[in-house]
């Protein structure tokens, strides 16, 4: 035995009491821990039957008044609980003043768990419309244990709203899945699923894509369902298949057992059906008749590609000199049951109609006006806007590796619009316009503008100053600025054919020039376009020949065969008419999902939050006097976000 053991044996004798204490300690250490008491039972919420009836009928102010009366007959803290529930009903009725009054009146009983929770919930709901961050801060650590089920559900619903408001839709989905497990009525479950679907539709597609496939739980299933619908929103057959496959994989999911997934599938497919009745407003007489006819022919070429039994009824109104004014035509179309009105074409005609913030029948205008109300419900603006060209030209430049530009645009409103849009789009992509010159629109000699942007005028001034200082002639070679990588040019064909060689003459040899589509006439004319050889530009798919989708090729072929002269003289307007018809069916879908786009003959088409249709264009080059697509530019230019 060790010496330490011997020392222990020489210690004081052990008493019976000490042994008993040691045994008790040993038993205590080995025994399982005492289980905690049961969680507090949720309070049973008892409200007057009349108040419940009023609430269920949507008469929230009446229900709040009845609950407030009931609070007068009970003691604290039950009275304060009822007052706060009345406040929540007032808030739901839109009566924030009474809701705040009751929030203050209940402050005396703070310290009671349920009163504190209800007060926090009411405070968050009052904050939510204007301060989602505060609402989220109030609710994110709750709800407390023991909160009655109706209040618990309301807490989670409000928390999810705050999370969506603060761009946290994934967290909102998890919150609403938790809420769904508390619900026991079909109406409550349907409401929760509607809130879930709203949250899912606010998730950016890139984020949604990164979470699919996810965990095969309820939340993961919701994410997959949202992706199946949103990723196939423009293809009815693919959408139906994707949702049906999802239902087969998730037979016990709440979205399957409730029929929600099947209903969303059917609703999404219905949105892709063309309208039953279409009205088209075009100038078919008067000064704009040729333009109106070109749009009409392109529209009809697309219209007649639809099987006869699926074509919408069609009424075309003349809003030219011999026809109706555009406002009267729109009103007549509405009265005659049109589901969608397309047109008019001119800004003046469109300005007559852009007077509402809410259109009784959606209007797909074939132009853009700045006078239209922002976020006007039912108004869509689609045209060959020069701003689209400017943005696409900036995208082409950066795709080719250029960032520093000088720009030449005509000295008029059209030129200023293009310059402004190009400057912003280039800056958004990390580039810069170093200098800009506005040339006289009617001039044939652009020396002043070109020498100004290339700093040749400054080079000449330095030469004159040096010669004056030295009092003798010296050798002089004009030298353009060296920091510029390309010239941006906006010009109509007659001026573009002059500008391009003049830029080369003024020491611009080897300097890339990028133009908008307006530089090209729209038809093959190699003799006239020889001087533009090497010019890069953006152009519509109808003219570049890059319409890969079979339906687009069929439409263009039919239009060209039926109306060859118009197809040569007005190809862009024919393409505009064809795309206007093709937009009729998916317009609402595109407006709801700005990241979606469809191929068109005027470009790749997407709809922004203000109902403006933007076009992504093709890259092209003049080569041997002919327009040819740029081989290395396969994606549409101008629609994707700047990198």
HELIX and SHEET records of a PDB file:
HELIX    1   1 UNK A    3  UNK A    9  1                                   7    
HELIX    2   2 UNK A   16  UNK A   30  1                                  15    
HELIX    3   3 UNK A   49  UNK A   56  1                                   8    
HELIX    4   4 UNK A   60  UNK A   71  1                                  12    
HELIX    5   5 UNK A   78  UNK A   92  1                                  15    
HELIX    6   6 UNK A   96  UNK A  105  1                                  10    
HELIX    7   7 UNK A  106  UNK A  109  5                                   4    
HELIX    8   8 UNK A  113  UNK A  128  1                                  16    
HELIX    9   9 UNK A  132  UNK A  139  1                                   8    
HELIX   10  10 UNK A  149  UNK A  165  1                                  17    
HELIX   11  11 UNK A  169  UNK A  180  1                                  12    
HELIX   12  12 UNK A  186  UNK A  201  1                                  16    
HELIX   13  13 UNK A  205  UNK A  210  1                                   6    
HELIX   14  14 UNK A  218  UNK A  230  1                                  13    
HELIX   15  15 UNK A  236  UNK A  249  1                                  14    
HELIX   16  16 UNK A  254  UNK A  257  1                                   4    
HELIX   17  17 UNK A  260  UNK A  271  1                                  12    
HELIX   18  18 UNK A  289  UNK A  303  1                                  15    
HELIX   19  19 UNK A  308  UNK A  310  5                                   3    
HELIX   20  20 UNK A  326  UNK A  335  1                                  10    
HELIX   21  21 UNK A  347  UNK A  353  1                                   7    
HELIX   22  22 UNK A  386  UNK A  399  1                                  14    
HELIX   23  23 UNK A  413  UNK A  428  1                                  16    
HELIX   24  24 UNK A  447  UNK A  453  1                                   7    
HELIX   25  25 UNK A  456  UNK A  470  1                                  15    
HELIX   26  26 UNK A  493  UNK A  503  1                                  11    
HELIX   27  27 UNK A  504  UNK A  508  3                                   5    
HELIX   28  28 UNK A  517  UNK A  519  5                                   3    
HELIX   29  29 UNK A  526  UNK A  529  1                                   4    
HELIX   30  30 UNK A  530  UNK A  532  5                                   3    
HELIX   31  31 UNK A  541  UNK A  544  1                                   4    
HELIX   32  32 UNK A  550  UNK A  562  1                                  13    
HELIX   33  33 UNK A  564  UNK A  569  1                                   6    
HELIX   34  34 UNK A  571  UNK A  592  1                                  22    
SHEET    1   A 5 UNK A 313  UNK A 318  0                                        
SHEET    2   A 5 UNK A 277  UNK A 282  1                                        
SHEET    3   A 5 UNK A 340  UNK A 343  1                                        
SHEET    4   A 5 UNK A 358  UNK A 365  1                                        
SHEET    5   A 5 UNK A 377  UNK A 381  1                                        
SHEET    1   B 7 UNK A 432  UNK A 439  0                                        
SHEET    2   B 7 UNK A 404  UNK A 410  1                                        
SHEET    3   B 7 UNK A 486  UNK A 489  1                                        
SHEET    4   B 7 UNK A 512  UNK A 515  1                                        
SHEET    5   B 7 UNK A 536  UNK A 539  1                                        
SHEET    6   B 7 UNK A 618  UNK A 623 -1                                        
SHEET    7   B 7 UNK A 626  UNK A 629 -1                                        
SHEET    1   C 3 UNK A 598  UNK A 599  0                                        
SHEET    2   C 3 UNK A 604  UNK A 607 -1                                        
SHEET    3   C 3 UNK A 613  UNK A 616 -1                                        
END                                                                             
